[in-house]
């Protein structure tokens, strides 16, 4: 694993972790930017964006700490110049979220080809975050 999972022990809901170098998530992470709420499905990651951690060398405590910062109030993040990380209460949930993050990243790349996307408002995302609690329970 490219990070130290012992740092995720504070996240009691992190029973399973998926780390991937999926093509679109890795491409977006190479820009070191978070993905804004251009689509409501961002909420599956737990917040109104998908944060990108600061870069650190793989396998280091520094990377683990950076990931935890990006995961604050989230279940998924991008890892700068690296890929993505998701977690869940079981492997199925963590893997399905990783698939969603890859799909969101793919959609974001396509969206950026057209121009700057419309970003959903904070109030809209708060409504969505409340509704998403009951969406696709594993």
N, C-alpha and C positions, 0 to 999 in steps of 0.2 A: 504494500500500500504506500502511496506517495505522501502520506501524512501520518501523524501519530494519533490513532483513534482514542488513546487514553485521554486526550483533551476534550473529547465529546461526552465524557462521563457526566458532566453537569447537565446535559440535556437528557433528562430521564426518558423522554419519548424516542430517543435515538437508539432503538433496538437493532436497527439494520442501517447500514451505510452503503451507498453506491457512489463510486467515483468513476468517472468515464472521461475519455478523450474523444467524445463524440464530435463529428466534424463541424457542425454549426456552432455548438457551444464553445468549442475550442477556438474557432475563428472569431467569434464575438469576444471571447476572453482575451484574445491577443490585442484588443484595443483597450483593455483595462477599464471598461466602462460598464456601469449597471444598465440593465434593460428597464426602461420606464414602462408605465402602464399604457402601452399602445393597444393592448388587448386585455379583456377582463380575466383571461385564463392565467395571467401573471399571479393572481390571487392564490392559485394552487400552491405556490411556493411560500405562502404565508404572509405576504405583505403587499404593498402597493408598487413594488419593483422587485427585480431580482438583482441583488447586489453582487458586485465583483470584488473579490478580496484583493488586497495589495499583493504584489509579487514577492515571493520568497523561494529559495531553492527547495526542490522537492525533498521530502524525507526529513525536513527540519522542524524543530519546535516552533520556529518563527512562522512557518507556513501554517501550522496548526492553529496558532494564535490568530493569524490573519483570517483564517477560515471562520473561526468562532466569531470574530467581529462582524464578518459579512453575514453570518447566520443569525445574528441577533434578531429575535422575533421572526425568524424565517425557517423553512425546512429545506431550502435549496440555495445554492449560490454558484456563481462562476468563480473560477480560480485564475487570476491574471496570468496570461501566457501559459495556460496549463489545460483547463478543461472545466468540468463541473463536478459538484458534489451535492447529493441529496440524502435525506434520511427519512425514516419512518418507523412505525411501530413493528413492522415486519418487512421482510425482503421484498415481497410483492408490492407493497405500498411504496417503498423506496425506489424500486426499479420503475414502477409506473410513473412516478414523479420525474425520474431521470429522462424517461421517454418524452414526457410533456415539456420538460425544460429544453430538450433538443428540438422539439417541434416549435416551441415558442422562439427559440433562437433562429431557426430556419425562416419562420414567418417574419421575424424582425429584419433579417438580412434582405429578404425580398421587399419588405416595406421600405427600407432605406434606399433601395434602387429607384423607387418612384419619387422619393423626397422625404422631407421631415414629416413623420406621422403625427396625427392628432393624438394627444395624450389625455387619457381619462382624468377627470378632476378628482381631487382628494375626497370630496363628499360622495362622488360616484363610487370610488374604490372602497370607501368605508361600508357602503351598502353591500357591495359585492363580497367583501371580506366576511361580512355577517352571513350572507346567503351561502357562501362557499363552504362554511362549516358543515353543511349537510349534503355536500356534493361528493359523489363517488367514494363513499366510505368503504375501506377495505376490510 
